Amino acid sequence: MPVAGPTRHVVLGVSGGIACYKSCTLARRLTEAGATVDVVLTAAAAEFVRPVTFEALTGRPVLTSLWERGHALAHIDLAKHPDLV
């Protein structure tokens, strides 16, 4: 159930490891609670859980590289105003 009040911005960093699949549940629950969730995946994490999974759960693009086309400063933008990392 979404919480009334200002939208919270969460940056969820996911690194490689067999338990990283649990971050899918966290991303879904935060989104359902009304948070804006931006996911950052390491290359190793993307081998366990594909970026498209997080995109479907959060409705937002997933950052998988510091040098993605079209997102020259995405890693800097993500660091500007999160409520939780």
C-alpha positions in Angstrom: 0.0 0.0 0.0 1.5 3.4 -1.0 2.4 5.7 1.8 0.9 9.2 1.7 3.5 12.0 1.4 6.4 13.0 -0.8 7.8 10.4 -3.2 10.9 8.8 -1.9 13.9 8.2 -4.2 15.8 5.0 -3.6 19.0 3.9 -5.4 19.3 0.1 -5.2 22.8 -1.2 -5.9 22.9 -4.9 -6.7 26.2 -6.8 -6.9 26.8 -10.4 -8.0 26.0 -13.2 -5.7 23.4 -16.0 -5.7 21.3 -14.0 -3.1 20.9 -11.0 -5.4 17.6 -12.4 -6.7 16.2 -11.2 -3.3 16.7 -7.6 -4.4 13.9 -8.2 -6.9 11.4 -8.5 -4.1 12.8 -5.4 -2.4 12.6 -3.4 -5.6 9.0 -4.5 -6.1 7.9 -3.7 -2.5 9.6 -0.3 -2.5 7.9 0.5 -5.8 4.5 -0.7 -4.5 5.0 1.5 -1.5 5.3 4.5 -3.8 9.0 5.0 -4.0 10.9 5.8 -7.1 13.5 3.0 -7.4 16.6 3.3 -9.6 18.6 0.1 -9.8 22.3 -0.1 -10.5 23.6 -3.6 -11.5 27.2 -4.8 -11.6 28.1 -7.0 -14.5 28.1 -10.0 -12.2 24.7 -9.3 -10.8 23.3 -9.0 -14.4 24.4 -12.7 -14.9 22.0 -13.7 -12.1 19.1 -11.3 -12.7 18.7 -9.5 -16.0 18.2 -5.8 -16.1 14.8 -6.2 -17.8 13.5 -7.9 -14.6 14.2 -4.7 -12.6 12.9 -2.5 -15.4 9.6 -4.4 -15.3 9.4 -4.2 -11.5 10.3 -0.5 -11.2 9.1 0.9 -14.5 12.5 2.6 -14.8 15.7 2.0 -16.8 18.5 0.1 -15.1 22.1 1.4 -15.0 24.6 -1.4 -15.8 27.6 0.7 -16.9 29.1 4.1 -16.2 29.4 4.7 -19.9 26.0 3.8 -21.4 25.0 5.7 -24.5 22.5 8.4 -23.9 23.3 8.5 -20.2 26.6 10.3 -20.1 26.2 11.4 -16.5 23.6 9.0 -15.2 25.8 7.8 -12.3 26.2 11.4 -11.2 22.5 12.2 -11.5 21.6 9.2 -9.4 23.8 10.4 -6.6 22.3 13.9 -6.4 19.0 13.5 -4.5 18.4 9.9 -3.2 16.6 9.5 0.1 18.1 6.0 0.5 21.0 4.1 -1.1 
